[in-house]
């Protein structure tokens, strides 16, 4: 893994944690993979199905399972505490869809990487 890939993965993990998406281990992994694929290959955002397909192939599961499990992880986080998700989207839009979250996260991570900083840095970093 090169430095850029490591920064993308670190950013994806920190973002997912900051949004409180922790209750679904598979959901977190699938969401992380989807964000990483989208951040590395923005053209994949033209078709979320292509992102879900890549994640499904990586984890050897059905494409429909990927979207369903990611959606479930977002639902759980939103039901437990909607504030982090509402704050991240910067307006009270309600619960985000899987594709909205993946798209915004990938765009933000690409911007953060271009600015050569890691999001959600703590004083200990």
C-alpha positions as CSV (number, residue, x, y, z in Angstrom):
1,X,0.0,0.0,0.0
2,X,1.5,3.3,-1.0
3,X,1.3,6.5,1.1
4,X,-1.7,7.9,-0.8
5,X,-3.7,4.7,-0.5
6,X,-2.9,4.6,3.3
7,X,-4.1,8.2,3.7
8,X,-7.3,7.3,1.8
9,X,-7.9,4.3,4.0
10,X,-7.1,6.2,7.2
11,X,-9.5,9.0,6.2
12,X,-12.3,6.6,5.4
13,X,-11.9,4.8,8.7
14,X,-11.9,8.0,10.7
15,X,-14.8,9.4,8.8
16,X,-16.9,6.3,9.4
17,X,-16.0,6.3,13.1
18,X,-16.8,10.0,13.4
19,X,-20.3,9.4,12.0
20,X,-21.0,6.7,14.5
21,X,-21.3,3.9,12.0
22,X,-19.8,1.3,14.3
23,X,-22.6,-1.1,15.1
24,X,-22.4,-3.3,12.0
25,X,-18.9,-4.8,11.4
26,X,-19.8,-5.9,7.8
27,X,-21.5,-2.6,7.1
28,X,-18.4,-0.7,8.3
29,X,-16.1,-2.8,6.1
30,X,-18.3,-2.6,3.0
31,X,-18.8,1.2,3.5
32,X,-15.0,1.7,3.9
33,X,-14.3,-0.3,0.8
34,X,-16.9,1.6,-1.2
35,X,-15.5,4.9,-0.1
36,X,-12.0,3.9,-0.9
37,X,-13.0,2.6,-4.4
38,X,-14.9,5.9,-5.1
39,X,-12.1,8.1,-3.7
40,X,-9.5,6.3,-5.9
41,X,-11.6,6.1,-9.0
42,X,-14.1,9.0,-9.0
43,X,-15.5,7.8,-12.4
44,X,-17.1,4.9,-10.5
45,X,-19.5,7.4,-8.9
46,X,-21.4,7.6,-12.2
47,X,-22.8,4.2,-11.3
48,X,-23.1,3.1,-7.7
49,X,-23.8,-0.4,-9.0
50,X,-20.2,-0.6,-10.2
51,X,-18.9,0.3,-6.7
52,X,-21.2,-2.2,-5.1
53,X,-20.0,-4.8,-7.6
54,X,-16.3,-4.2,-6.7
55,X,-17.1,-4.5,-3.0
56,X,-19.2,-7.6,-3.6
57,X,-16.3,-9.2,-5.5
58,X,-13.8,-8.2,-2.8
59,X,-15.9,-9.9,0.0
60,X,-17.4,-12.6,-2.2
61,X,-21.0,-11.7,-1.5
62,X,-24.0,-10.7,-3.6
63,X,-24.1,-7.1,-4.9
64,X,-27.6,-6.6,-3.4
65,X,-26.2,-7.6,0.0
66,X,-23.5,-4.9,-0.2
67,X,-26.0,-2.1,-0.6
68,X,-28.4,-3.6,1.9
69,X,-25.8,-4.0,4.6
70,X,-24.3,-0.5,4.1
71,X,-27.8,1.0,4.3
72,X,-28.5,-1.0,7.5
73,X,-25.3,0.3,9.1
74,X,-26.3,3.9,8.2
75,X,-29.8,3.3,9.5
76,X,-28.4,2.0,12.9
77,X,-26.1,5.0,13.3
78,X,-28.8,7.4,12.4
79,X,-31.3,5.9,14.8
80,X,-28.8,5.8,17.6
81,X,-27.6,9.4,17.1
82,X,-28.5,11.3,14.0
83,X,-26.4,14.4,14.9
84,X,-23.1,13.4,13.3
85,X,-24.7,12.5,10.0
86,X,-26.9,15.6,10.0
87,X,-23.8,17.8,10.8
88,X,-21.7,16.1,8.2
89,X,-24.2,16.8,5.4
90,X,-24.4,20.4,6.8
91,X,-28.2,20.6,6.6
92,X,-31.1,18.7,8.1
93,X,-31.8,16.5,5.2
94,X,-32.8,13.4,7.2
95,X,-31.1,10.1,6.9
96,X,-28.6,10.0,3.9
97,X,-28.8,7.2,1.4
98,X,-25.8,4.9,0.9
99,X,-24.9,6.6,-2.4
100,X,-25.1,10.1,-0.9
101,X,-22.8,9.2,1.9
102,X,-20.3,7.3,-0.3
103,X,-20.3,10.2,-2.9
104,X,-19.7,12.9,-0.3
105,X,-17.2,11.0,1.7
106,X,-15.1,10.1,-1.5
107,X,-15.2,13.7,-2.7
108,X,-14.1,15.0,0.7
109,X,-11.3,12.5,1.0
110,X,-10.0,13.4,-2.4
111,X,-10.0,17.0,-1.4
112,X,-8.3,16.2,1.9
113,X,-5.6,14.2,0.2
114,X,-5.0,16.9,-2.3
115,X,-4.5,19.3,0.5
116,X,-2.1,16.8,2.0
117,X,-3.8,16.6,5.4
118,X,-5.7,13.8,7.0
119,X,-9.2,14.6,8.2
120,X,-10.3,14.2,11.8
121,X,-6.7,14.6,13.0
122,X,-6.4,14.5,16.8
123,X,-3.7,16.1,18.9
124,X,-2.0,12.7,19.3
125,X,-1.5,12.3,15.5
